[in-house]
Amino acid sequence: MMIRYLLAAIVAGMIAGVAMTAAQEVKVVPLILHAEEYEHGGGETEHGAVRSLPGLYRLAALLNPVTAASAHENAAEESGTLFGVDRFGGTLLANLVVGAGFGLILMAAALLCGIPLSVNTGVLWGAAGWLAFQFLPAMGLPPELPGFPAAELGERQIWWVATIVLSAAGLYLMVARHEVWAKVAGIVVLALPHLYGAPRPSTVESDVPALLAAEYAVAALATTAFFWIVLGLVMGAAMDRLERTV
């Protein structure tokens, strides 16, 4: 039975990854390409759009705002492809892998918490995943476009991971536990990383317009919300079907 659970989580994650890729192509890719024009100062373009390896990494790692925001800092060369795969193909492959991973995490959380994952609760589980992995960390480290200044990578990664762990713990205390002390503790745990504060860059100057950055942050959070809702619904449907076959 456990093997079926694992397969259901992986397949559901891959389906959500495909849906995520389609949403990115519509809402996120145009903003990244536009920002790359500012980053490169209107330099080399291909078919009217700047194509670069950093942009591919940012898009493929959109589910991890820290990696997506900092990938351009460590890229040594620019290319329209990664390991022979073009921008869209690389993004799709990355989203399939990330989707499968998040599917396994969501399945593990449901089993450990003892809260059933079904079609009826799938949206709630997806919303919880989005809050813990995307929205709450983004309150301190919003998704960033290429060309935007950022704090030191290691500091951002530590804060981002700590925020996810504390956010997940806080949501568990507030939702899964019924004691008053648990509700209060959940609020405190959720607030801790934001009271401490996310790492900040030494400068906020950038050639990329602030309006474009705001549009990107909204689009990134919207597409990741879509990903988590699809993941929760598909996994819920799969779990319902598995329960009927037992």
ZITARA-V693083 format. One record per backbone hydrogen bond with DSSP energy under -0.5 kcal/mol. NH is the residue of the N-H (numbers start at 1). CO is the residue of the C=O. E is the energy in kcal/mol with one decimal. If there is no record, write none. Layout:
nh->[NH;NH]
co->[CO;CO]
e->[E;E]
This chain:
nh->[5;6;7;8;9;10;11;12;13;14;15;16;17;18;19;20;21;22;23;24;25;26;27;28;29;32;33;34;35;36;37;38;39;40;41;42;46;49;56;57;58;59;60;61;62;64;65;68;68;69;70;71;73;74;74;75;82;85;87;90;91;92;93;94;95;96;97;98;99;100;101;102;103;104;105;106;107;108;109;110;111;112;113;114;115;116;118;119;122;123;125;126;127;128;129;130;131;132;133;134;135;136;138;139;139;140;141;148;156;157;158;159;160;161;162;163;164;165;166;167;168;169;170;171;172;173;174;175;176;177;183;184;185;186;187;188;189;190;191;192;193;194;195;196;197;213;214;215;216;217;218;219;220;221;222;223;224;225;226;227;228;229;230;231;232;233;234;235;236;237;238;239;240;241;242;243;244;245;246;246]
co->[1;2;3;4;5;6;7;8;9;10;11;12;13;14;15;16;17;18;19;20;21;22;23;24;24;28;29;30;31;32;33;34;35;36;38;37;49;46;52;53;54;55;56;57;59;61;63;61;64;65;66;67;70;70;71;71;85;82;80;86;87;88;89;90;91;92;93;94;95;96;97;98;99;100;101;102;103;104;105;106;107;108;109;110;110;114;116;236;118;119;121;122;123;124;125;126;127;128;129;130;130;131;134;135;136;137;137;145;152;153;154;155;156;157;158;159;160;161;162;163;164;165;166;167;168;169;170;171;172;172;179;180;181;182;183;184;185;186;187;188;189;191;191;192;193;209;210;211;212;213;214;215;216;217;218;219;220;221;222;223;224;225;226;227;228;229;230;231;232;233;234;235;236;237;238;239;240;241;242;243]
e->[-2.0;-2.4;-2.5;-2.7;-2.4;-2.3;-2.8;-2.5;-2.2;-2.1;-2.4;-2.4;-2.0;-2.0;-2.1;-2.5;-2.1;-1.9;-2.1;-2.6;-2.2;-1.3;-2.8;-1.8;-2.9;-2.1;-2.6;-2.0;-2.3;-2.3;-1.1;-1.0;-2.3;-2.5;-0.8;-2.9;-2.8;-1.4;-1.5;-2.2;-2.7;-2.4;-2.9;-2.0;-1.4;-2.1;-0.6;-0.7;-2.7;-2.1;-1.5;-1.3;-1.6;-0.6;-1.0;-0.7;-2.7;-1.7;-0.6;-3.0;-2.2;-2.6;-2.5;-2.4;-2.6;-2.1;-2.0;-2.9;-2.7;-2.2;-2.2;-2.6;-2.2;-2.0;-2.0;-2.7;-2.3;-2.6;-2.4;-2.2;-2.2;-2.6;-2.4;-1.2;-0.9;-0.6;-0.7;-0.7;-1.6;-0.6;-2.5;-2.7;-2.7;-2.2;-2.3;-2.3;-2.5;-2.5;-2.7;-2.3;-2.3;-2.3;-2.1;-0.8;-0.9;-1.4;-2.8;-1.6;-2.0;-2.6;-2.3;-2.3;-2.7;-2.7;-2.4;-2.3;-2.0;-2.3;-2.6;-2.6;-2.6;-2.2;-2.7;-2.6;-2.1;-2.3;-2.1;-2.4;-2.0;-0.9;-1.6;-2.2;-2.8;-2.5;-1.8;-2.1;-2.8;-2.3;-1.8;-1.5;-0.6;-0.6;-2.4;-2.2;-1.9;-1.8;-2.3;-2.4;-2.1;-2.2;-2.2;-2.5;-3.0;-2.2;-2.3;-2.6;-2.0;-1.9;-2.1;-2.1;-2.3;-2.3;-2.4;-2.6;-2.6;-2.5;-2.8;-2.4;-2.2;-2.5;-2.2;-2.5;-2.3;-2.0;-2.3;-2.4;-1.7;-1.2;-0.8;-0.5]
